[in-house]
């Protein structure tokens, strides 16, 4: 990825998780995600989230 300055990195990747089932992005606190308090959006949303990958 071409962006290397910290403001862009924070905007694109900080606190962003992807629902493994619906592939939707969610911005949430990592502690809440780890505790299982955050659900994915939509009808098929799940508690299984992963951090957004840096390509």
C-alpha positions in Angstrom: 0.0 0.0 0.0 1.4 3.4 -1.0 0.2 5.4 2.1 2.9 5.4 4.8 2.0 8.4 6.9 0.4 7.7 10.3 -2.8 9.6 9.8 -3.8 7.5 6.7 -2.7 4.3 8.4 -4.9 5.1 11.5 -7.9 6.0 9.3 -7.7 2.9 7.2 -6.8 0.2 9.7 -7.1 1.3 13.4 -10.1 -0.3 15.2 -11.5 -1.7 11.9 -12.7 -5.3 11.9 -14.2 -7.5 9.1 -17.1 -9.9 9.8 -15.9 -13.3 8.6 -19.4 -14.3 7.5 -20.8 -11.3 5.7 -17.4 -9.6 4.9 -18.6 -6.2 6.2 -16.3 -3.7 7.9 -17.0 -2.5 11.4 -15.2 0.1 13.4 -15.1 -1.0 17.1 -13.0 -1.1 20.2 -10.7 -4.1 20.1 -11.4 -5.0 23.7 -15.1 -5.2 23.0 -14.5 -7.4 19.9 -12.3 -9.7 21.9 -15.0 -10.0 24.6 -17.6 -10.9 22.0 -19.8 -7.9 22.6 -19.7 -6.7 19.0 -21.9 -8.4 16.3 -21.7 -8.1 12.5 -24.2 -6.0 10.7 -27.2 -7.4 8.8 -29.3 -10.5 8.9 -26.3 -12.9 8.8 -24.0 -11.1 11.2 -21.8 -13.1 13.5 -19.5 -12.5 16.5 -16.5 -13.8 14.5 -14.5 -10.8 13.5 -10.9 -10.4 12.2 -8.7 -7.3 11.9 -8.6 -5.7 8.5 -5.6 -6.9 6.5 -2.9 -4.6 5.2 -2.3 -5.6 1.6 
